[in-house]
Amino acid sequence: MLKKLISKLFGSKKSETGKEGTVKFFNNSKGFGFIAEKDSDKEHFVHVTGLKDKIREGHKVTFDLEEGEKGLNAVNVKRKK
């Protein structure tokens, strides 16, 4: 809890770049979904504001992770061509 408070006060954010995964779920009308990280059992929340391309369930994507209020969120999400 103290770590989150310090992070919030001083702007220190955890982030990771260059991740790959598959869109497990995305609800266009609500603007959010989840990405299953490749070679991992982790799933990451994605909000429509974190998208660079339109996505839907089953799409292969690349993304970065950024610390949000409730944990790591997928951002800069792009479809793999």
C-alpha positions in Angstrom: 0.0 0.0 0.0 2.8 2.4 0.9 4.6 1.6 -2.3 1.5 2.5 -4.4 1.1 5.7 -2.5 4.7 6.7 -3.1 4.4 5.7 -6.7 1.3 7.8 -7.1 2.8 10.9 -5.4 6.1 10.8 -7.2 5.0 9.5 -10.6 7.1 6.4 -10.6 5.4 3.9 -12.9 6.3 0.3 -13.6 6.3 -0.5 -17.3 7.4 -3.2 -19.7 7.7 -3.0 -23.5 7.7 -5.4 -26.4 5.1 -7.9 -25.2 3.1 -10.2 -27.5 -0.2 -11.9 -27.0 -3.7 -12.8 -28.2 -6.9 -10.8 -27.6 -8.9 -13.1 -25.4 -12.0 -10.8 -25.1 -12.8 -7.3 -26.3 -16.2 -5.5 -25.8 -16.3 -2.6 -28.3 -19.5 -1.1 -26.8 -17.9 -1.0 -23.3 -14.4 -0.2 -24.6 -12.3 -2.8 -22.7 -11.1 -6.3 -22.9 -8.2 -8.7 -22.0 -5.0 -9.9 -23.7 -3.5 -13.2 -23.0 0.3 -12.8 -22.9 2.3 -15.2 -25.2 4.2 -18.0 -23.4 2.6 -17.0 -20.1 -0.6 -17.6 -18.1 -0.9 -13.8 -17.5 -3.8 -11.8 -18.8 -3.8 -8.0 -19.0 -6.6 -5.5 -19.0 -6.8 -3.3 -22.1 -8.9 -0.1 -22.4 -9.9 1.4 -25.8 -7.6 4.4 -25.0 -4.6 2.0 -25.1 -5.3 0.9 -28.7 -3.3 1.9 -31.8 -5.3 -0.4 -34.0 -8.8 -1.9 -33.9 -8.8 -5.3 -32.3 -11.2 -8.2 -31.7 -11.1 -11.6 -30.1 -8.4 -13.9 -31.6 -6.2 -11.1 -33.0 -2.4 -11.5 -32.4 -1.1 -8.2 -31.0 2.0 -6.5 -29.6 1.7 -4.2 -26.6 3.5 -2.5 -23.7 2.5 -2.7 -20.1 2.0 0.4 -17.9 1.1 0.6 -14.2 -2.5 1.8 -13.8 -4.6 2.3 -10.7 -5.5 -1.4 -10.4 -2.3 -3.0 -11.8 -0.6 -3.4 -15.1 -2.6 -2.4 -18.2 -1.8 -3.1 -21.9 -1.1 0.1 -23.8 0.2 0.9 -27.3 -1.7 -2.2 -28.5 -1.1 -3.0 -32.2 -2.3 -5.8 -34.4 0.5 -8.1 -35.7 0.5 -8.1 -39.5 
